[in-house]
């Protein structure tokens, strides 16, 4: 499933990893729970994944690379549905007890066993093309903001607005369609985020740090294709490059929902750079793309590619972007360097766990010196 080469722990995790790191944020069960009985939290999340089956089946049915796609899509729905029913009866079946990583992995496993490699490919390509055409407008609007603090906040609001485009979240499908129709919708969504303070809101602390410090190397774990990576992350990356920070974008090895993959990200960057290798006038020679070795919309940082581990060893800022990597996994991950978890809350269950609102924002900054 993952990269053929051996996976290693992310080198910037606080050690000892065994006692300091737990990938999944929301505990589905506790040691005192009966191992043979599903907990209420497990049942809630199993149902959430069960309710997503029709949207995945619909995508799979229209996969042009599979000759008998509708038949195989039906088999996917039946097989994955049966696995989830098994987990309801016996939480220890199928490698359980379940957590968000296992539930995602089982879904991808069934899709791949049936020959489905990238059921969101068509929509990713469409959204990437649309976002690429709007990139210069978004960058120019940011560049026109003279006040550095205001410009930073605008870039961060852009990251939240871009993160709306998430086809792994059934509740967000309609909202994503509204926001991705044109550039004005994207720009409007930057201003129409839920009012601050957000459910986790360290923006003011980060703005103060930004005004006093620049990092030498940042590792950014990226999330979705389309507006998320192109209109949200890359304008922020360009600002980091302008300040002299080397940036490593870590993208998935294999396709999973609409997350951008390593090969796709290389192609996107090549389209956005000019003939001199610049991103809208900013030298991009310090921008690197890494294969994270991951193949899911969530990530366990005890298993990353050796390539990423090598590139990350001397970084002094880690950014986990998106609900899967920055909230559902790794929200409480502790690093040896400064870190930022930034994502929009797109599941009611996550909002309830955090004590926030649906569509709330998480901006969690940890300063190791502080």
N, C-alpha and C positions, 0 to 999 in steps of 0.2 A: 504493500500500500504506500508506504513512505519511500523516500529515496533509498536506493539500493545500498549506498554507503552507510557506514555505522553512524548512528545518532548519538549525540553527546549532550550533557547538560549545558545550558546557557551560562557562560562563565561569569556573568555579572550578578547572578543570584547570590543572596546572602548565604553563607555557609555556617554550620552544616545544613545542607539542603534538606535532609531528611526531617529535621525538626523545625526548619524555618519556612518551608515551601509546601503549599497545597495548591494544586492547579485550580480546582473548582471552588468558586467563591461561595455558592449557596449549598449548605449541607443538606443533602436529601435525607440523611439518616444519622443517628448517633449510636455510639457503641452499645447503649442500653436497649436499642430497638431490637425486636425479634427478627433475626436474619431471614426467617421463612415468610415473613409477612411484609407486604409493601407498606411504607409509611404514607401518610397523607401527602407529604411533599413529593414523594416519588410518583404517586398516582396523578397529582396535578401536572407534573412535567411529562409523564408518559402520555397523558391526554393531550397536552399541548403539541407534542410531536405527532400524535395520532391525527390531530385536526389539520396538520400541515400536509398529510398524505395526498389529498385531492389536488392541491396546487402543484406538488411535485409530479404527480401522475400526469397532469395536463401538460406540463413542460416536456416530460419524457415522451408522451404520445406524438409530439410534433418534432422530435429529434430527426433531422433529415439524414443523419449518418447511419441510422438503424432501419433496415428494410421493413421489418415487422414491428415497428416501434409501438403501435397501439396494443398489440398482444403482450409484448414484454413489459410495457408500462402497467398493464393490468396485473401481471405477475409480480411486479415490484410492489404495487399497492397491497396485494394479498400477502406476500412474504413478509414485508416490513410490518404490516398490521398484525400478522400472526406472532411475530417476535415481540411486539409491544404487549399483546395479550398474554403471552407467556410470562413476561416480566411482571405483569400485574398479579399473576397466580403465584409465581416463584421468583422473587427478586434476585436470586442467585443464579438463575438461568442465563445463558448467552453471555457469560463473562461478568455478570452483575455482582454486587448490586449496582443499579444504574446511576450514572451521573450525566452531566451534559456532554462530556466527552464521549462516553460509551454510546449514548443515544444518537449522537451525530455519526460516530464511526459505523454503527450498525446500519444506518440509513445509506451511507456512502458505499458500504460493503455490498449491500443488496443491489444498488444501482450498478456498480461496477461488475458484479457477477453476471448481470443480465446484459452487459455490453455497453451500458450508458457511461460515457466518459465525461461529457460536459453538456448537460441538458439546458444550461443557461447561456450557451455560447452565442446564439443569435441575438438575444437581448443585450448581452454584454457588449458585443460589437456595435450595436446600434447606439447604446448609451455612451460608449467611448467616443464614437464619431461626433455625436451631438455635443458632448462636453469639450472635446478638443476644439470645436468651432467657437466655443465661448471662452476659452482659456484667456485669450489676450484681453477681452473686455473685463474679466474679473481681476486680472493682474493690474490693469491700468487704473481701475477704480481704487484698488488698495494702494497703489503707488501715489495716487493723488492725495492721500491722507498724510499730511505733514507731521502731525503729532505722533511720535513713536508708540506711545501707549495706546492711543486710539487705533493706530494701524494694526498693532498686535491683536487688540480685542476684535477688530474686524476680521482678521485672518482666522482667529479661533472660532468666531461665529460662523465663518465659512466652512470650517471643518465640521461643525455640528450640522449645518445645513446640508452639506454633501453627504454626511453619514445617514441621512434619511433614506437614500437609495439602497434599500436592503430587501432583496427578494426572499430572504430566509425568514422574514417576519410577516406572517399573514396579515396581521393588523396594520402593517405599513404599506401593503401593496397599493391601495387606492391613493394614499397620501403621496407615495413615491411617484405615482403617475402624474398627479397634479403638479408636483414640484419639478418634474423633469421635462415638462413640455417646452419650456423656453427659459432663456437666461433671466428674464425679469422675475419669473417664479423663483429661481434659485436665489437671486438677490433679495427678493422680498422675504424668503424664508430665513435669510440671515438675520433680518430685523424682527421676525415674528416668532423667535424662539420663546419658550416660557420665560417669564421675567425672573431675574435674579432676586434673591440668592437661589441657585440651583441646588439640587439634592446633595451634591458634594461640590463645593465651590471654593477653590483655591486660586481663582483667577487673579485677585488683587495681589496675593503673595507672589504669584508667578510674574506678574507685570513688574513688580518691584525688583525681582531677581533679574529679569530680562534687561532692565535699565542699568544694572550694575555689573552684569556678568555675561560673557559669551562662552559657549561650550566649544571644546575643540572637536568633538566627534559625537554625533547623535545616531542612535539606531532606532528606526521607526518601523514597527510591525504594522503593515498596512492592511486594509480591510476590503471594501467593495470596489468594483469597477465603476466606470462612469463618473458622475459628479463627485463622488466621494474622493477618489484618488486624484482626479484631474482638477476639479474646481475647489476642493477642500484641502487636501494634503499638499499638493504640489505648489500652490502659491505660498504656503507656510514654509515648505522646504526651500523655495527660492529665497525667502527672507533670511533663513538660517545661512544659506550659502553666501548671501550678500554680506553677512556679519562674520564670515570667515570660518564657519563650522563645516567640517566634513560630514556628509550625511550618507548613511547606509539605509536603503529601503529594503526591508525583509518581506518578501512575498511568498505565497504558497507555491509548493512544488507542483501539486496536481490541482485540477479544478474542484471546487466545492461551492455549491450554490453560485451566487454572483460575485464571489471574491476574486480579486485580480490575481493572476498567476505570474510567476517569474517571467516566462516568455512574453506574456501579454504586456507586462510592465516595461520590459526592454523596448518593445515595439512602440508603446505610448510615448516614452521618453524620446525615442528617435524621431517621432513625428513632431514633437513640441520644440526640439532644439533647432536652432537655425544652422546655416552652413558653417558657422564658426564655433559650433558646439555650445552656444549660449541659450539660456532660457529667458526669453524676453530681456536681453541685454545683460543678464547676469551669468558669469562664468560658471559652467556646470561640470568642470573637470573634477571637482571634489564631490560629485554625486555618484554613488555606487549602488548597484542593484544586487541583492543577494537572494539566493534560494534558501528559504528558511527550513526546507525539508518537510514542512507541514502539509497535510492534505485535508484539513478540516476547517470549519469556520470558527473553531475555538482552538486554543493551543496549550499544550503541556510543555513548559519551558525546561523540563528535564530531558526533553528530546528535540534537539535542533540539529541542523546540518553542521558538519565540521567546518564548512566554508563560513557559515555565519558566526560560529563560535570564534574562529580565527579573527574575523573582521571586528568582532565586538569586544575583544579582550581589552583594548585601550580606550573604549568609549567612556564618556563622562555624562551622557544623558541617554535614557531609554524611554521611548514613547510607545505605549500600547494603545492602538486606536481601534475603536469599534466595540460594540456591545459584546461580541463573542470573545475577543482577546483582552478587552480592557475592563469588562464588568463580570460577565459570566465565568470567565477564567481570569486570574491574575489581578483582580482588584486589590487584593491584600498582599500581592507579591512584594517582597522586600529586596531591593537591589543594593549593590555596593556603591552605586553612583546615584545622581539625581534621576528622578523618574516622573513621568506624566502619564496618567490614564485618562483618556478623553473619549467620550462616547455619548450617544443619545440612548435613552431608555425606551426600548421598543416592544417590550413585553410587560403586560400588567403584573405578571408574577415577579418580575425583576423590580418593578416600581414598588410593589408591596414589601418585598424583602428590604429594600433600601429606605423605606418610609417616605417615598417621594411620589411623584405624579407620572402618569404615562406621558411620554414625550419630554420628560425632564432631562436635564443634562448633567453629566458627571465630568468634573474637571478636578482631578485629584493629583496634586503636585507634592512630591516628597523631596526634600532637600537634605542630602546626607550631612552637610556641614551644620544644618540646623537641628 
